[in-house]
Amino acid sequence: MSVVAAVLSAVIGVLFVVTGGVNVLGVRQSLAVRDHFGMAPGVWRAVGALEAAGGVGVLIGIKVALLGLLALGGLTLLMLGAIASRFRVHDPARLLLADVGVLGLVVATAATRLTT
């Protein structure tokens, strides 16, 4: 694995472990976002658990390539869901673009891993 792929994997892994953990733990700001999206608490915790698991999978995937790619695929699906949720509640473009940027980073990470 290239250095770029490893660094991107580390960044994505840590990002999703943290954001997923925040959702699972029910941090106040996370609960406000949950309520804004109109999600049930159990669904929100499940999404957080999937985010955190995906992040861990990407981190382990630095050594176990297939696991990392599978985790990146799952995170791609989660980000597509996040973008759809932003559209559903008519969030401002800046929030939508932030999620599109994270999706781009996830896809770029997968691409760098596939090409090395």
HELIX and SHEET records of a PDB file:
HELIX    1   1 VAL A    3  LEU A   25  1                                  23    
HELIX    2   2 ARG A   28  PHE A   37  1                                  10    
HELIX    3   3 PRO A   41  ILE A   60  1                                  20    
HELIX    4   4 ALA A   65  ARG A   88  1                                  24    
HELIX    5   5 ALA A   93  LEU A  114  1                                  22    
END                                                                             
